[in-house]
Amino acid sequence: MIDKPYEVCNQSRRATLKAASLALCTSMLPLGGVALANTPAPRYRRYNASGPHGARMLKSYAKAVRAMLALPPEDPRNWYRQAIIHTLDCPHGNWWFLPWHRAYLGWFEQICRDLSGDPQFALPYWDWTAEQKVPAGMFDDVLDPNHAAYTATAGDFQRALSGVLEGAGYWSLPGGSFNPRSQLSQLLTRRIRFEQDVMFDMVTDPRGRMFFDQPGARGIRREQPGFSLATADACSPATIQAALAAPDFPTFGSPKTANHSTSAGFGILEARPHNSIHRCVGSRDCNFVETRGFMASMLSPVDPIFFLHHGNIDRLWEVWARRQMRLGLPHLPAGAELRTDLPDAEKSAAERATDYYRWARQNFLFFVDKEGRPVTRTRTEDYTAMSAFDYGYEQGSGDDAVPAAVAVPRGKAMRGQVVEGSVLRRRVDRAQPATANVRLPGTMVDAVRTSGQVLVANVTLNFPQMSHDAYMVILNGPDDLSHVDASSPHYLATIMMFGHRGTHGALTYTLPLSDKLRQSMPADGSIQLRIVPMCGPDCHEDGHDHHHHDTAHGEAVELLAVNVQAY
């Protein structure tokens, strides 16, 4: 945990510094806040779930889960009602991914603290880089979603929740007229018109429903809790270090979009460990192919491990922000330095024109507090720092990426060279993979070999419709790919879509490249990327042959573009 996240600006230790030094410290705080002398440690500490303190927190967590499962579905704090918030509202593939989940975990944590009877409760996190298996404690009691306290079948779930969702107030028109900043407006953007649409997605959709009957509520079993090779690679120290090297917020936290209901792509953190852990825990024995478990769907918070997984994602956001501040680089979207507390109508034209202004004003409207009441803090800017919920983290993987010394402010993050590739074949299928070639200049090749520069491949795929399939990206390698898997030196990554049913179109995945290139860099800098369905020709994610493993429900998934970028 970072007991004093802004200790670098502790004025009691810097009393003799000149005003310029104080200005430097202040500029590095979230939103240009003022550093306070002897800044107190956060009130709550989120521990590693597998440590001694984490084990104690898991016991309190189980008490809270049991209490939430016992609440009537009419209570917004009910376990399934909390999970449905994610189904209705959660952003993926955009730059609201991180703050939305921070808010979701924060309000959920307060509910757990109240219902567990533990006034010091804080959600533990799962450091899947250090512990590449499901923590043993997460198979105990109600921390396993196959426990008898959970609703066992989709039919029982539908009978219990249908009427409740219909009367939940999501579909109302406050004031009798349509409000574009209402819950209904956001749901309509996601193509959710009424309760029947939500229930169809969760229990009926023939393309892949979200609810999983017991004993299939989780794919990974106690007897085999470990990761597949593909998941281990997605969570490896090299992958995390590449994610933390991102030069700016949209690169780290996923790309800009018009609102938090749309997707444009996935930064390394979301594309690799986030998506892979969801798919691993939510597929049979972590094989990415045979879907079995809530974690593979937008009802993923039904599995209590969801909150430990996202605790680690949130922790890594804090590590990256701290790294940026130590390097004198921005840790929020561009223009945060112009932020004022003036009402929106009184803000300057310059402030209103910034990325930060547009990002910070996005509304999150579905959270409830520990009493089950709608929260009043509804803007993204309310969740830019952990101080929103007064917590910090026990240290974990990735903390070593934060420099020990404070750098001179560099103002703007510097992006390196971008080299565009040539797409040779677009259609993604097993017989003839989608293919692109990129020729790296000598300077980029030398930088990878000698200076440790981070290179990433930005791979853009077009999904005609929501796709549940996983795709493997192969770097160079033999013509015959039938024996290439995650154990091969030519394996680069596994990518998949994660998001609402309306998510489709062009999505860009950012994948770490430099570590793999150092193992087999061609002398002339020429590289080839090929993409194939991870599923074989006779299987699909549910283990059956649906004859469209290389398509998004009948239409071909296509490779649109590839480029290589240096950080």
BALO-814351 format. One line per 3 residues: number of its first residue (from 1); for each residue x, y, z of C-alpha. Coordinates in steps of 0.05 Angstrom, whole numbers, plus 5000, padded with zeros to 4 digits. Example, Ala and Ser with C-alpha at 12.3 -4.5 7.8 and 13.67 -1.06 7.14 Angstrom:
REM BALO-814351
1 = 5246 4910 5156; 5273 4979 5143
REM end
This chain:
REM BALO-814351
1 = 5000 5000 5000; 5021 5071 4989; 5009 5097 5059
4 = 5029 5167 5037; 5016 5170 4962; 5040 5241 4957
7 = 5097 5237 5006; 5142 5267 4954; 5106 5332 4969
10 = 5109 5328 5045; 5124 5400 5064; 5149 5381 5133
13 = 5207 5347 5099; 5217 5402 5048; 5210 5463 5092
16 = 5274 5494 5066; 5257 5487 4992; 5245 5549 4951
19 = 5177 5568 4923; 5195 5538 4856; 5203 5469 4888
22 = 5136 5476 4922; 5105 5494 4856; 5134 5432 4825
25 = 5103 5389 4880; 5036 5422 4873; 5035 5412 4798
28 = 5045 5338 4808; 4984 5328 4853; 4917 5307 4824
31 = 4883 5367 4793; 4939 5413 4817; 4916 5405 4889
34 = 4954 5437 4947; 5002 5392 4986; 4985 5390 5060
37 = 5036 5384 5114; 5040 5314 5144; 4988 5286 5097
40 = 4954 5230 5136; 4955 5159 5113; 4891 5134 5080
43 = 4839 5108 5129; 4831 5041 5094; 4883 4993 5067
46 = 4870 4944 5010; 4914 4883 5021; 4939 4827 4977
49 = 4885 4773 4983; 4937 4719 4995; 4974 4753 5051
52 = 4956 4747 5125; 4917 4812 5127; 4883 4795 5061
55 = 4860 4728 5090; 4825 4765 5147; 4792 4812 5097
58 = 4767 4752 5057; 4729 4728 5118; 4695 4795 5126
61 = 4683 4796 5051; 4647 4729 5056; 4602 4756 5111
64 = 4584 4815 5067; 4570 4771 5006; 4525 4725 5047
67 = 4487 4785 5074; 4478 4814 5004; 4454 4747 4977
70 = 4402 4745 5032; 4374 4815 5017; 4309 4816 4977
73 = 4319 4833 4904; 4280 4898 4915; 4338 4923 4956
76 = 4390 4957 4910; 4445 4927 4954; 4423 4857 4937
79 = 4481 4817 4907; 4450 4808 4839; 4425 4880 4836
82 = 4497 4902 4847; 4521 4857 4791; 4468 4883 4744
85 = 4496 4953 4752; 4556 4927 4713; 4510 4896 4661
88 = 4473 4961 4650; 4528 5013 4654; 4599 4988 4653
91 = 4647 5019 4601; 4698 4977 4565; 4745 4996 4509
94 = 4746 5070 4526; 4779 5120 4572; 4724 5116 4624
97 = 4742 5043 4639; 4786 5060 4698; 4747 5115 4735
100 = 4681 5078 4727; 4709 5015 4759; 4742 5056 4815
103 = 4674 5085 4831; 4639 5017 4826; 4689 4984 4874
106 = 4688 5043 4921; 4612 5044 4932; 4609 4968 4933
109 = 4664 4967 4986; 4624 5014 5030; 4564 4968 5026
112 = 4608 4909 5044; 4638 4946 5103; 4570 4961 5130
115 = 4540 4892 5120; 4602 4854 5143; 4603 4889 5210
118 = 4678 4902 5200; 4690 4977 5205; 4760 4969 5176
121 = 4740 4927 5117; 4773 4942 5051; 4770 4899 4988
124 = 4832 4856 4981; 4864 4852 4912; 4889 4793 4871
127 = 4960 4804 4847; 4955 4757 4787; 5026 4774 4764
130 = 5056 4747 4828; 5003 4693 4839; 4983 4662 4773
133 = 4925 4622 4799; 4859 4636 4834; 4874 4649 4908
136 = 4856 4588 4950; 4810 4629 4995; 4765 4646 4936
139 = 4740 4574 4934; 4715 4577 5006; 4643 4586 5026
142 = 4603 4640 4988; 4666 4666 4954; 4654 4611 4903
145 = 4593 4628 4860; 4575 4553 4857; 4556 4556 4931
148 = 4484 4538 4948; 4470 4608 4973; 4470 4633 4901
151 = 4413 4628 4852; 4425 4563 4817; 4390 4570 4749
154 = 4374 4624 4698; 4300 4608 4706; 4302 4622 4781
157 = 4341 4685 4768; 4290 4710 4717; 4232 4696 4763
160 = 4265 4733 4821; 4290 4794 4782; 4243 4809 4723
163 = 4190 4847 4762; 4242 4881 4805; 4280 4908 4744
166 = 4215 4932 4712; 4200 4974 4773; 4271 4996 4788
169 = 4262 5066 4760; 4312 5059 4703; 4258 5069 4651
172 = 4225 5131 4680; 4225 5201 4651; 4242 5250 4708
175 = 4198 5311 4702; 4156 5277 4650; 4202 5293 4591
178 = 4263 5260 4562; 4329 5280 4595; 4392 5265 4556
181 = 4430 5259 4623; 4384 5207 4652; 4393 5132 4664
184 = 4343 5118 4608; 4383 5160 4559; 4446 5121 4574
187 = 4410 5055 4568; 4381 5074 4501; 4451 5090 4477
190 = 4467 5017 4493; 4405 4992 4456; 4370 4974 4521
193 = 4298 4998 4517; 4264 4963 4575; 4271 4907 4625
196 = 4257 4853 4573; 4319 4874 4534; 4363 4865 4596
199 = 4333 4798 4614; 4340 4774 4542; 4414 4790 4545
202 = 4423 4757 4612; 4383 4693 4605; 4357 4682 4534
205 = 4405 4708 4481; 4422 4648 4436; 4488 4680 4416
208 = 4512 4671 4488; 4473 4688 4550; 4505 4721 4611
211 = 4476 4676 4666; 4510 4610 4680; 4473 4554 4717
214 = 4509 4518 4772; 4557 4482 4773; 4582 4524 4715
217 = 4584 4591 4752; 4660 4591 4749; 4706 4558 4699
220 = 4768 4549 4742; 4763 4494 4794; 4798 4486 4862
223 = 4831 4423 4834; 4863 4462 4777; 4867 4535 4797
226 = 4926 4555 4754; 4931 4597 4691; 4938 4574 4619
229 = 5003 4595 4584; 4965 4650 4547; 4938 4680 4611
232 = 5005 4675 4646; 5036 4714 4588; 4981 4767 4591
235 = 4996 4779 4665; 5072 4771 4662; 5119 4823 4691
238 = 5140 4842 4620; 5068 4856 4600; 5056 4898 4663
241 = 5120 4938 4653; 5099 4952 4581; 5030 4975 4604
244 = 5061 5021 4657; 5106 5053 4604; 5046 5085 4570
247 = 5062 5159 4559; 4993 5188 4572; 4925 5172 4601
250 = 4887 5150 4537; 4945 5103 4520; 4945 5073 4590
253 = 4870 5073 4604; 4843 5057 4534; 4824 5106 4478
256 = 4779 5166 4475; 4707 5157 4454; 4644 5200 4450
259 = 4615 5172 4514; 4624 5114 4562; 4574 5071 4524
262 = 4618 5063 4462; 4684 5028 4449; 4745 5045 4407
265 = 4798 4997 4431; 4838 4970 4488; 4903 4994 4518
268 = 4952 4942 4542; 4924 4939 4613; 4853 4927 4589
271 = 4870 4885 4527; 4918 4837 4561; 4911 4823 4636
274 = 4840 4851 4644; 4807 4815 4587; 4849 4752 4595
277 = 4833 4743 4669; 4759 4751 4655; 4762 4699 4600
280 = 4808 4652 4639; 4765 4649 4702; 4702 4646 4659
283 = 4723 4588 4614; 4733 4515 4629; 4802 4506 4661
286 = 4824 4573 4634; 4825 4550 4562; 4792 4614 4533
289 = 4748 4570 4490; 4695 4533 4529; 4655 4588 4564
292 = 4636 4567 4634; 4628 4621 4685; 4602 4690 4699
295 = 4670 4723 4691; 4666 4715 4616; 4603 4757 4612
298 = 4577 4826 4631; 4546 4793 4693; 4617 4779 4716
301 = 4607 4812 4785; 4563 4753 4805; 4631 4719 4817
304 = 4662 4751 4879; 4731 4746 4848; 4711 4802 4800
307 = 4723 4854 4854; 4792 4826 4872; 4811 4826 4798
310 = 4789 4898 4789; 4823 4918 4854; 4889 4899 4821
313 = 4871 4938 4758; 4856 4998 4802; 4921 4989 4840
316 = 4961 4988 4775; 4926 5053 4754; 4952 5084 4819
319 = 5022 5056 4805; 5021 5086 4735; 4996 5154 4761
322 = 5050 5155 4814; 5102 5138 4762; 5079 5194 4717
325 = 5082 5244 4774; 5152 5222 4792; 5173 5231 4720
328 = 5141 5300 4717; 5089 5277 4666; 5013 5286 4664
331 = 4972 5230 4695; 4904 5254 4674; 4876 5272 4605
334 = 4905 5333 4571; 4883 5400 4599; 4876 5379 4672
337 = 4923 5435 4691; 4870 5485 4668; 4816 5455 4712
340 = 4778 5503 4758; 4721 5496 4807; 4678 5547 4770
343 = 4608 5526 4747; 4611 5499 4676; 4578 5561 4647
346 = 4633 5605 4677; 4693 5564 4656; 4738 5593 4603
349 = 4734 5573 4531; 4805 5544 4537; 4784 5499 4595
352 = 4721 5475 4560; 4761 5457 4499; 4806 5407 4536
355 = 4804 5332 4535; 4801 5333 4611; 4738 5375 4612
358 = 4701 5327 4566; 4726 5266 4603; 4714 5293 4673
361 = 4642 5313 4661; 4617 5244 4638; 4562 5221 4686
364 = 4559 5154 4721; 4486 5147 4743; 4475 5077 4769
367 = 4514 5072 4834; 4482 5068 4902; 4510 5081 4971
370 = 4511 5036 5033; 4438 5054 5046; 4417 5035 4976
373 = 4406 5107 4955; 4431 5137 4889; 4498 5171 4900
376 = 4507 5245 4891; 4578 5242 4864; 4563 5225 4792
379 = 4619 5255 4750; 4684 5223 4728; 4723 5278 4762
382 = 4697 5253 4829; 4739 5190 4821; 4807 5212 4794
385 = 4843 5195 4858; 4839 5142 4913; 4822 5197 4962
388 = 4751 5192 4936; 4743 5133 4983; 4803 5145 5029
391 = 4841 5081 5014; 4910 5058 4993; 4943 4993 4973
394 = 4993 4945 5001; 5051 4943 4951; 5049 4892 4895
397 = 5075 4876 4826; 5092 4936 4784; 5111 4982 4842
400 = 5184 4976 4821; 5167 5016 4758; 5160 5079 4799
403 = 5226 5119 4800; 5256 5134 4868; 5273 5206 4850
406 = 5230 5263 4826; 5244 5286 4755; 5241 5356 4728
409 = 5171 5367 4699; 5171 5349 4625; 5101 5378 4615
412 = 5079 5336 4556; 5090 5262 4545; 5133 5248 4485
415 = 5109 5196 4436; 5160 5159 4394; 5160 5140 4322
418 = 5100 5105 4289; 5112 5058 4231; 5051 5038 4190
421 = 5044 4966 4165; 5015 4937 4102; 4955 4891 4107
424 = 4963 4834 4059; 4902 4793 4077; 4842 4819 4115
427 = 4797 4761 4132; 4811 4725 4198; 4806 4650 4190
430 = 4845 4587 4207; 4859 4564 4136; 4890 4631 4114
433 = 4905 4678 4171; 4897 4753 4167; 4967 4780 4153
436 = 5004 4846 4157; 5077 4864 4147; 5116 4920 4180
439 = 5187 4943 4163; 5220 4974 4224; 5275 5026 4211
442 = 5345 5013 4236; 5339 5065 4291; 5279 5030 4321
445 = 5312 4961 4316; 5374 4988 4352; 5332 5020 4406
448 = 5297 4954 4421; 5363 4917 4424; 5404 4966 4464
451 = 5363 5017 4503; 5303 4977 4525; 5254 5021 4487
454 = 5182 4997 4491; 5150 4980 4424; 5077 4963 4416
457 = 5036 4936 4359; 4968 4970 4348; 4924 4919 4314
460 = 4856 4942 4289; 4802 4889 4276; 4732 4900 4250
463 = 4677 4861 4285; 4612 4863 4246; 4576 4842 4309
466 = 4593 4826 4381; 4641 4767 4380; 4655 4719 4437
469 = 4713 4685 4403; 4787 4692 4421; 4840 4706 4369
472 = 4914 4691 4371; 4966 4740 4344; 5030 4708 4317
475 = 5096 4744 4307; 5135 4718 4247; 5139 4643 4252
478 = 5130 4585 4203; 5082 4582 4145; 5045 4525 4179
481 = 5013 4553 4242; 4977 4489 4263; 5027 4476 4319
484 = 5037 4548 4343; 5006 4561 4411; 5022 4603 4472
487 = 5084 4562 4486; 5115 4582 4419; 5168 4637 4414
490 = 5125 4665 4358; 5063 4674 4401; 5050 4748 4413
493 = 4982 4753 4447; 4911 4729 4452; 4858 4782 4441
496 = 4783 4781 4451; 4725 4829 4456; 4694 4846 4524
499 = 4636 4893 4530; 4562 4905 4517; 4522 4867 4465
502 = 4522 4928 4421; 4598 4930 4419; 4622 4921 4348
505 = 4658 4956 4291; 4732 4974 4289; 4770 4961 4354
508 = 4845 4973 4364; 4885 4928 4410; 4952 4953 4436
511 = 4999 4894 4447; 5070 4894 4477; 5120 4877 4423
514 = 5191 4895 4445; 5202 4838 4494; 5183 4786 4442
517 = 5224 4821 4388; 5287 4818 4430; 5282 4742 4427
520 = 5279 4739 4351; 5290 4806 4316; 5301 4796 4241
523 = 5365 4829 4217; 5329 4874 4168; 5274 4895 4217
526 = 5219 4861 4177; 5163 4832 4219; 5099 4797 4202
529 = 5037 4793 4244; 4984 4740 4231; 4917 4731 4266
532 = 4879 4666 4272; 4819 4644 4312; 4843 4612 4376
535 = 4787 4561 4369; 4801 4503 4322; 4759 4488 4261
538 = 4711 4442 4298; 4701 4480 4363; 4670 4543 4390
541 = 4674 4578 4457; 4621 4531 4486; 4656 4469 4459
544 = 4607 4458 4401; 4616 4464 4327; 4575 4524 4304
547 = 4614 4532 4239; 4628 4605 4250; 4690 4604 4293
550 = 4724 4654 4247; 4665 4701 4242; 4623 4747 4285
553 = 4558 4708 4279; 4564 4695 4205; 4603 4755 4180
556 = 4678 4755 4174; 4722 4789 4226; 4773 4830 4187
559 = 4842 4860 4200; 4838 4933 4181; 4906 4962 4201
562 = 4971 4949 4239; 5024 4998 4262; 5084 4994 4309
565 = 5095 5051 4358; 5153 5068 4404; 5144 5097 4474
REM end
